[in-house]
Amino acid sequence: MTTHLVKASSKPKSINRIILGGSQILCIPDIGAKLILEWYNFEHHHSGLAGFTSNQVFAGDYHKIAVQKQSVLDTQYRNHQI
């Protein structure tokens, strides 16, 4: 799902539209748009990005995090083999 933030031309200046995927449009005040985009980029773990946040991928931190995750998984697997 792709998210774009665009100014709404037919709405008051304090309203933005967040386009979620195809035809889903959410109109919210500017402060709400900022909060949603901060959550989406910094807290939401995207299934399409292998469970990483957009910020982790954009900043390149996902390599280090992937190694840490794999280390934990390997340890748990060794300690809990059937």
Protein Blocks (a to p, Z undefined) as FASTA:
>chain_A
ZZdddddfkbcfkbccddehjllccdddfklmmmmmmmmmmmmccfklnopafklmmnop
mmmmmmmmmmmmmmmmmmmcZZ
